[in-house]
Amino acid sequence: MAEATKVQKVHKTEAEWRELLTPEQFHVMREGGTERPFTGALVNNHEDGVYHCGACNAPLFTSDKKFESGSGWPSFWNPVSPDAIVSIEDNSLGMRRVEVQCATCGAHLGHVFPDGPKPTGLRYCINSASLGFEKK
């Protein structure tokens, strides 16, 4: 019986990530920062395509799952696959939230909230700085 294909994890040192990423990307993806709302390059992107991790290029979301949440960050109601992301409880800043990370490289992407549209009811609120976009 064949084994299931496992995702190849990406591991880099802090110095390697600093060399690869812009200062803003490093702050968001490696230090858990957040870009200011309505400032990200992909907030108003309405083209068809795939949103990838800005650090390791793993596919994370597709344009058909993106919606206008009015939050100021790109918002999606479902990832490209259940194993594309990892959800972690985040109790920083005096609030209880669920952080979303890239399952391949561990980059901080944003947070997921239970106030999204059907069918999932979820809103993956993702920093543009954490994403790359490949047009179809």
Secondary structure per residue as TSV (DSSP state, phi and psi in degrees):
chain	resnum	aa	ss	phi	psi
A	1	M	-	360.0	132.6
A	2	A	-	-76.2	143.1
A	3	E	-	-78.3	150.1
A	4	A	-	-66.4	143.7
A	5	T	-	-72.1	126.5
A	6	K	-	-94.1	147.9
A	7	V	-	-69.4	131.0
A	8	Q	-	-77.3	114.3
A	9	K	-	-72.6	147.0
A	10	V	-	-107.3	124.1
A	11	H	-	-124.1	128.3
A	12	K	-	-138.7	156.0
A	13	T	-	-75.9	165.7
A	14	E	H	-58.6	-41.0
A	15	A	H	-62.8	-40.4
A	16	E	H	-64.8	-41.7
A	17	W	H	-63.9	-41.7
A	18	R	H	-61.3	-36.1
A	19	E	H	-71.9	-35.2
A	20	L	H	-79.3	-35.9
A	21	L	S	-104.1	154.6
A	22	T	-	-70.5	162.9
A	23	P	H	-55.7	-40.4
A	24	E	H	-66.2	-44.6
A	25	Q	H	-60.5	-43.4
A	26	F	H	-61.1	-46.1
A	27	H	H	-59.1	-45.5
A	28	V	H	-72.2	-54.1
A	29	M	H	-79.3	-31.3
A	30	R	H	-104.8	-22.3
A	31	E	H	-111.5	2.8
A	32	G	-	73.6	24.5
A	33	G	-	-76.6	179.5
A	34	T	-	-137.8	134.9
A	35	E	-	-76.4	157.5
A	36	R	-	-64.6	143.0
A	37	P	T	-61.3	147.5
A	38	F	T	65.7	15.1
A	39	T	-	-109.4	-14.7
A	40	G	S	-72.2	146.3
A	41	A	T	-63.2	-24.2
A	42	L	T	-106.1	5.0
A	43	V	T	-57.8	-46.5
A	44	N	T	-101.9	20.3
A	45	N	-	-74.8	124.4
A	46	H	-	-121.4	16.8
A	47	E	-	-83.1	154.8
A	48	D	S	-78.9	135.2
A	49	G	E	166.0	-162.7
A	50	V	E	-121.2	134.1
A	51	Y	E	-94.0	124.7
A	52	H	E	-110.4	162.1
A	53	C	E	-64.1	130.6
A	54	G	T	-70.7	-13.0
A	55	A	T	-97.3	-45.4
A	56	C	T	-119.8	-3.4
A	57	N	-	72.6	12.4
A	58	A	-	-68.0	136.8
A	59	P	E	-66.2	134.7
A	60	L	E	-121.6	-45.9
A	61	F	E	-142.0	157.2
A	62	T	E	-115.9	154.9
A	63	S	G	-62.2	-27.3
A	64	D	G	-73.7	-6.4
A	65	K	G	-109.1	6.2
A	66	K	E	-89.0	145.3
A	67	F	E	-145.4	162.1
A	68	E	-	-86.2	106.1
A	69	S	-	-95.0	-17.8
A	70	G	S	78.1	5.8
A	71	S	S	-80.6	-21.9
A	72	G	S	100.7	0.1
A	73	W	S	-129.7	152.1
A	74	P	-	-56.2	133.4
A	75	S	E	-126.2	139.2
A	76	F	E	-132.3	150.9
A	77	W	S	-101.4	-3.8
A	78	N	S	-164.7	140.7
A	79	P	-	-76.4	170.4
A	80	V	S	-62.6	-31.4
A	81	S	S	-157.5	156.9
A	82	P	T	-60.8	-28.5
A	83	D	T	-94.4	9.1
A	84	A	S	-77.0	-27.8
A	85	I	E	-128.6	162.9
A	86	V	E	-124.9	136.0
A	87	S	E	-106.9	133.7
A	88	I	E	-134.2	134.5
A	89	E	E	-63.2	133.3
A	90	D	E	-126.0	111.5
A	91	N	-	-107.1	21.9
A	92	S	G	-75.8	167.0
A	93	L	G	57.5	25.2
A	94	G	G	69.8	19.9
A	95	M	S	-136.8	159.3
A	96	R	-	-102.0	116.9
A	97	R	E	-136.4	174.7
A	98	V	E	-118.5	113.2
A	99	E	E	-77.7	146.3
A	100	V	E	-115.1	128.8
A	101	Q	E	-124.1	154.5
A	102	C	E	-67.5	127.8
A	103	A	T	-69.8	-21.6
A	104	T	T	-81.7	-44.9
A	105	C	T	-121.6	-4.7
A	106	G	-	79.9	11.4
A	107	A	-	-65.1	138.2
A	108	H	E	-69.8	127.7
A	109	L	E	-106.1	-41.9
A	110	G	E	162.8	-141.3
A	111	H	E	-138.3	160.8
A	112	V	E	-117.9	137.4
A	113	F	E	-127.0	152.0
A	114	P	S	-87.4	36.0
A	115	D	-	-125.5	30.8
A	116	G	-	-92.5	-179.1
A	117	P	-	-78.1	167.4
A	118	K	T	-69.3	153.2
A	119	P	T	-89.5	-13.2
A	120	T	T	-89.1	-28.9
A	121	G	-	74.7	11.2
A	122	L	-	-107.3	150.3
A	123	R	E	-127.2	103.4
A	124	Y	E	-82.3	106.2
A	125	C	E	-96.0	105.2
A	126	I	E	-117.6	135.4
A	127	N	-	-68.2	132.2
A	128	S	G	-58.4	-35.0
A	129	A	G	-62.8	-19.1
A	130	S	G	-89.9	-4.5
A	131	L	E	-119.8	152.6
A	132	G	E	-118.2	160.4
A	133	F	E	-132.1	132.8
A	134	E	E	-118.0	112.4
A	135	K	E	-69.1	142.3
A	136	K	-	-71.6	360.0
